[in-house]
Amino acid sequence: MNGRLMQELEELGGEIRPASLKKCDEIIIDQPGFCAVIALWGGHLESFIPAGQEDLLFQSANPGGEGRFGRRHFGVPVCWPWFGAHDLHDDYPAHGLARYFRWEFIEAGRFKNGDVKIVIRLASEDHPLVEEMWPFAFELRQVFRFSSKGFRVNFSAANLSDKPMPISEALHTYFKVSDNQTAQVHGLDQIPYVDKFDNNSRQLQQGIVSPCGPMDRVYLSSPEECEIQDPGFKRKLIIQTEGSQSTVLWNPGADIAKQRTDMEDDDYRHFVCVEAANALNNAYVIEPGGMHQLKLKVKHKPLVDE
């Protein structure tokens, strides 16, 4: 890593933690109003802790598998270029390739209003195994924007090949909650969804979502805004997205959590995944030379009785 980039990171109160996750570095940003951690393995935004609060993001203590495609449950995994299982290859990893390779740290600085800016990159040409499994040249970037009010993720994918590139995707965000039984998701009322835990039946959301699990739902449109209200942590998380035509809610529940080897038995109690996605019928194509952006904005506010 060049000296100029290290200097820019240090000016932000940042540092590199070497070889701490899957033998990949992590970027630590420590500011008076927040602390953020970005894992270069998979390009995960791993942690975002506002001053005086619990982390907005969940991290399982379970290390997952040791191999290249051993999955861990934490932060904001990037599911790309496919969401869920691969259509043709059962042996390919679930939720694509982007979350299983090392990203490159390429920029640190500030936006004009003072928010912290970190940019990371993943290019297919840098990873022969990616090229072997996915026959399209691409470049991915994530621009992270941090302030005491919350964080933003601007994920972009550029098709550098001469063929149309089919995509399904998600920012598979694990939001930390005090208890999934009392947490509530607001903003999805009257939106139809596919219930993967009920033979892919089509349902219509009625009112708020609570308790938050077990569930595996693909909502077939994305609201401009939804909220997680958490009475235990006395806060609400306001979630806004752009470039997302689906919203995915996921929590495995007790029975599935106990069956998994990459998750602790009680992890399900402490998160709910609310994912900005383009899945099922909302999959799309990036034309040669084209680009698509998927944006996530998360703010936190106190939860007060109304």
N, C-alpha and C positions, 0 to 999 in steps of 0.2 A: 504494500500500500504506500502511495507516495506521500512525501512529507507535507505537501500543501493540503491534502485532504485530511491528514491527521491534525494539522494545525487548525483547520476550519472546524473539525469536530471538537477539539479541545476548547475552542472559543465558545462553543455552545454548552459547555459543562459536560461534554461527552467523552467517552473512552471506549476502547475495544477490549472485550473480555475474551482472551484467546481460548480456542478449542474447548468450549464448554458444552456444546450440544452437537452430537453426531460429528465430532471433530471439526466443527465449524465455529467461527467466531460469532460473538454477539456484540451489537452496538448498544451502549448504555447512554441514555441522556438523562442527566440529573439536574433539574431546574427547581427553583423555589416553589413553583406551583404544581409540579408533577414529576414523576419519574417514568421513563418509557424504556422498553427493551425490545430490540429487533433481532431475531435469530436469523443469521444468514443461511442456515440450513432451512430450505424450503421457503425462505422469504417471509417467515411468520412475524407479524407484530405479536410479540409474545406476552407483553405486559404493559398496562398503562394505569398508573396509580396516581390519582389526584391527591394533593396534599391533604392529609388528615382523613383519608377515606380508604375503603377497601379497593382492591384492584377492580377495574371494570371488566377485566378478562380473567377467565378461568384457566388454570394449569393443573393437569392431572399429575400426581406424584409418580404414576406408573411410567417407567421409561419406554414401554412399548418394545417392539422387536429390535434386534441388533442389526439386521440386514438393511440393505439399501431401501427397501420398501416397508420397513417396520414403522407402523403408524403411531403417532402420539397425539393426544387430545389436549390442545391448548391454544390460546390466542386466536389468531385469524389465519387459518390455513387457506391457501389459494388452491381451489379445485379447478384445474384447467389442464388440457383442453377437452376433457370429458368429465361429466359429473356422474357419480355412482360407478357402476361396473362398466367396463369397456364392452361395446356392442358385439365385437367379433372375437376378442382374445380374453378368455377366462383367466389366464395367468398374468395379465397386465394388472398393475396396482389400481385399487379403487380410487376414484376421484382424480385421475390424471397423473401428470408428471411433475408439475411445477412445485409441489410441496415436498418433493423428495430429492432435490438437487440444490447445490450450493449457489446462492445468488452473489452478485458482485456489488460491493458498496462503491458508488460512483460520485455522490455529491452530498455536501452538508452546507447548510446556510440558514438564512432567515427569509421569510416573506416580508413584504413591505410593512405589514402591520406588526412585525416582530415575532410572529409564530415561527417555531422551529421547523426546518425542512430537511428531510433525509430522503435520498433517492437510491434505490437498488435496482439491479438489472439481471435478467436471465436470458441468454441467447443460445439458441439450439446449436450453433456452430461450436460452442465451447464444451459441449458434452456429447461425445460419440454415442453413448447409450440412448440419449434423447433422439438423436438422428436415426438410430436403428429402430426405435419404437414408434416414431411419429414422422411420416415422410413429408413434412412441410417445414421449410425454414421460417423461423420466427424470432422476434425479440419481445420480451416482456419487461415492463417497468412498473415499479410501485413508487409513488411519491407520497410520503407520509408527512402529515402536517399536525403539529402538536401545540396545544396551549393549555392553560389551566382549566379551560372550559370543556376540553375533550380532544378528540382526535379525528382525522380524516385519512382515508386511504383512497388514492386515485390509481387504479390498476389499469394499465393499457397493454393491448396485445396488437402487434403489427405482423401482418402476413408478408414475409419476404420471399415467398415462393411464387411460382408462376401458375399455381393451381388454387381454386377456391378451397378454403379451409373450414371444415365443419366444426362448430364449437358448441359445447354446453359447459357451464361453469358456475362457480359460486365463490363468494368470500364467506367461508364456513365459520362464522364468528361464534366463539364460545363465550357468552356473557356470564359473568359470575353473579350468582344470586345467593341470598342467605338460605333459601329453602324453595325448591321447585314446587312444593305443594301450596305455598302461599303467594308465589310470584304470579303476576298477571301480564299477559301480552294484549295491548289495546291497539286498535287500528285496522283489524282484519275483518270486521263484521261485514257480512253479506258477500264475502269473496269466496268463490268456489275453490275447492282444493282436492287433490288426489291423495287418498289416505293409503300409504304403503303398508301400514300395519293392519289394513282391512281389505286385502286382496285388490289394492289399487282402485277401490271404489271411489266414486265422485261424491263429495259432500259439499254442503254450504255452511260456512262459518256463521254461527249465531252468537252474537255478543262477544265478550272477551274470551281469551283462552286462559283457563285456570282450572285445575292445577296444570302445570307445564310438564306433563309426562305421564306415561310413555306416549310418544308420538313421533311420527315420521310423515310429514305433510308437505306437499308441494302446492302452494297457493298459486293459482294460475294468472294472477296479476299482482303487481306491487303497488301498495299505497304510497302516496308521497311521504308519509311519515307514520311510524308506529312507535309504541312505547313499551318498555318493560317497567312495570311498577313493582317495587320490592319493599314491602312494609318492614321486613327484618332489618335491611340496611337503610331504611328511611330515605330512599332515593328513587328517582325515575331516570331511565336511560332513554333518550330520544334518538331514534334511528331514522336517518334519511338516506335515500339511495338515488342514483341516476344510472341509466344504462341497464337497469335490471327489470325484467319483465315477469319474474317469478320471485316469490318469497318462500323460503324453506324453513320450517320449524322442526327441530329434532331434539329429542331426549330419549335415551334407550329404556328408561324405567328400571326397576330393581331386577327383574328376572334376566333381561338381556345383559345388564351390567355385570351380573354375577357369572355369566357364561363367557364373557370376554376376557382374554388374557392381557389386553392392552389398556385396561381400565380398572381402577379400584372399585370394590363392591359398592361403596357409597358415593362415588363421584357424581352419579346422576342427580343427587340431591342438591348439588351446588352449581349447576349451570343450566342454561337453556340456550340452544343455538337458534339464532334468528339470522338467516342467511340471505344476502343479496345475490340473486341467482338468475340464470337463464337455463331452464331445465325443461325436460319433456317436450311439449309442443312449442316451447319458447327457445329451443335450440336455434342457432342461426349460422350464417356463413360469412366469413371475412373474405372478401374478394382479393385477388392478387394485388399487392401494393396497398391494401386497405388496412385500417386500424379500428379497433373498438375499445371503448373505455367503460369501465365499471367503477362507480364511485360509491363510497360509504362514508357517512358523516355521523359521528356519535357524540352527543352532549349529555352531561349529567346535571341534574337539578335536585334539590331537596324534595322529598315527597311530603306534602303537607295535607292535612285534613281539609276537605272542602265542604 
